[in-house]
Amino acid sequence: MAKYPLVAVVAMAKNRVIGDGKKLLWHIPDELKRTKMRTMGRPLIMGRQTFDSIGCALPGRANIVLTRRQDWQAEGVEVVHTIEDALTTAEAWIDAETEREKEIIIFGGAEIYRLFLPMLRAIDATLIEATYPSNNATHFPESDWGRWTEDPAYPSTRTEAQGTTPAYRYVRYVPSIQPRQ
Ligand SMILES: NC(=O)c1ccc[n+]([C@@H]2O[C@H](COP(=O)([O-])OP(=O)(O)OC[C@H]3O[C@@H](n4cnc5c(N)ncnc54)[C@H](OP(=O)(O)O)[C@@H]3O)[C@@H](O)[C@H]2O)c1
């Protein structure tokens, strides 16, 4: 049971590709800026491989990294080894200062999205209107998409393709049935 809502923030291609296991497959500066704004002041729960792909702790947010390695550590990171510890750490970080946003961001990658999927209150997705090779790629987990519905109240802006940057749009999916928390 999480004390605060859990929201996944993800950018994914049409075929649900989110990266190649080491990095993203696109470079969309405006999307990165938006993700920064969307996650600022909130705790992020991410997998160790996503942390490695970013390479450093993101400022203005709690960087909570799940790993099974008992000896793993990195500067600016809160290391956790279980889902329960990840949630407790995120909640404690929010509660430590009154102005912090009362929302926990599930920041990826695929293994971490999969772990938290049943608990999500929403998926804030950037849908990239392109398909990337699936072989050896990392995908957003299979979901019963019938369980998710687009939130019509969410401002779903679309950006046209420009040069090598594909078109993309922002969508919020919410479960038709409320998740267990
Ligand atoms: N497009 C997007 O929005 C987005 C967002 C995030 C990431 N990505 C991409 O996704 C890829 C990485 O995703 P990924 O699925 O390979 O890795 P990941 O989910 O970032 O991290 C996996 C790691 O998390 C740890 N872990 C997983 N389950 C655990 C559990 N139950 N308990 C404790 N630790 C656990 C393990 O770390 P140890 O091996 O250290 O034990 C595991 O290797 C990269 O390409 C990245 O760029 C894309």
The ligand as a Tripos MOL2 file, in Angstrom:
@<TRIPOS>MOLECULE
LIG
   48    52     1     0     0
SMALL
NO_CHARGES

@<TRIPOS>ATOM
      1 N1         12.0260    5.8430  -22.6840 N.am      1 LIG1
      2 C1         11.9390    6.0180  -21.3780 C.2       1 LIG1
      3 O1         11.0930    6.7610  -20.8760 O.2       1 LIG1
      4 C2         12.8950    5.2740  -20.4730 C.ar      1 LIG1
      5 C3         12.8510    5.4470  -19.0880 C.ar      1 LIG1
      6 C4         13.7470    4.7410  -18.2960 C.ar      1 LIG1
      7 C5         14.6670    3.8720  -18.8840 C.ar      1 LIG1
      8 N2         14.6740    3.7320  -20.2270 N.ar      1 LIG1
      9 C6         15.5970    2.7930  -20.8750 C.3       1 LIG1
     10 O2         15.3660    1.4970  -20.3390 O.3       1 LIG1
     11 C7         16.5880    0.7500  -20.4150 C.3       1 LIG1
     12 C8         16.8890    0.1680  -19.0400 C.3       1 LIG1
     13 O3         15.7870   -0.6370  -18.6190 O.3       1 LIG1
     14 P1         15.9960   -2.1080  -18.0480 P.3       1 LIG1
     15 O4         14.6580   -2.7570  -17.9430 O.co2     1 LIG1
     16 O5         17.0650   -2.7710  -18.8390 O.co2     1 LIG1
     17 O6         16.6280   -1.8580  -16.6000 O.3       1 LIG1
     18 P2         16.0550   -1.0760  -15.3160 P.3       1 LIG1
     19 O7         14.6250   -1.4410  -15.0900 O.co2     1 LIG1
     20 O8         16.4290    0.3520  -15.4020 O.co2     1 LIG1
     21 O9         16.9710   -1.6940  -14.1630 O.3       1 LIG1
     22 C9         16.9920   -3.0860  -13.9360 C.3       1 LIG1
     23 C10        17.7730   -3.3330  -12.6650 C.3       1 LIG1
     24 O10        16.9820   -2.9780  -11.5310 O.3       1 LIG1
     25 C11        17.3000   -3.8340  -10.4640 C.3       1 LIG1
     26 N3         16.0950   -4.5700  -10.0900 N.ar      1 LIG1
     27 C12        15.0980   -5.0140  -10.9000 C.ar      1 LIG1
     28 N4         14.1500   -5.6530  -10.1860 N.ar      1 LIG1
     29 C13        14.5480   -5.5960   -8.8900 C.ar      1 LIG1
     30 C14        13.9950   -6.0830   -7.6760 C.ar      1 LIG1
     31 N5         12.8240   -6.7650   -7.6360 N.pl3     1 LIG1
     32 N6         14.6650   -5.8630   -6.5340 N.ar      1 LIG1
     33 C15        15.8430   -5.1940   -6.5370 C.ar      1 LIG1
     34 N7         16.4190   -4.7020   -7.6600 N.ar      1 LIG1
     35 C16        15.7820   -4.9010   -8.8260 C.ar      1 LIG1
     36 C17        18.4140   -4.7700  -10.9450 C.3       1 LIG1
     37 O11        19.6270   -4.1030  -10.6770 O.3       1 LIG1
     38 P3         21.0240   -4.9060  -10.4000 P.3       1 LIG1
     39 O12        21.3790   -5.5580  -11.7020 O.co2     1 LIG1
     40 O13        21.9800   -3.8390   -9.9870 O.co2     1 LIG1
     41 O14        20.7260   -5.8930   -9.3050 O.co2     1 LIG1
     42 C18        18.1620   -4.7890  -12.4550 C.3       1 LIG1
     43 O15        19.2850   -5.1450  -13.2230 O.3       1 LIG1
     44 C19        17.6490    1.7360  -20.9240 C.3       1 LIG1
     45 O16        17.7880    1.5940  -22.3240 O.3       1 LIG1
     46 C20        17.0520    3.0910  -20.6200 C.3       1 LIG1
     47 O17        17.5250    4.0960  -21.4910 O.3       1 LIG1
     48 C21        13.8200    4.4060  -21.0330 C.ar      1 LIG1
@<TRIPOS>BOND
     1     1     2 1
     2     2     3 2
     3     2     4 1
     4     4     5 ar
     5     4    48 ar
     6     5     6 ar
     7     6     7 ar
     8     7     8 ar
     9     8     9 1
    10     8    48 ar
    11     9    10 1
    12     9    46 1
    13    10    11 1
    14    11    12 1
    15    11    44 1
    16    12    13 1
    17    13    14 1
    18    14    15 2
    19    14    16 1
    20    14    17 1
    21    17    18 1
    22    18    19 2
    23    18    20 1
    24    18    21 1
    25    21    22 1
    26    22    23 1
    27    23    24 1
    28    23    42 1
    29    24    25 1
    30    25    26 1
    31    25    36 1
    32    26    27 ar
    33    26    35 ar
    34    27    28 ar
    35    28    29 ar
    36    29    30 ar
    37    29    35 ar
    38    30    31 1
    39    30    32 ar
    40    32    33 ar
    41    33    34 ar
    42    34    35 ar
    43    36    37 1
    44    36    42 1
    45    37    38 1
    46    38    39 2
    47    38    40 1
    48    38    41 1
    49    42    43 1
    50    44    45 1
    51    44    46 1
    52    46    47 1
@<TRIPOS>SUBSTRUCTURE
     1 LIG1         1 GROUP 0 **** ****
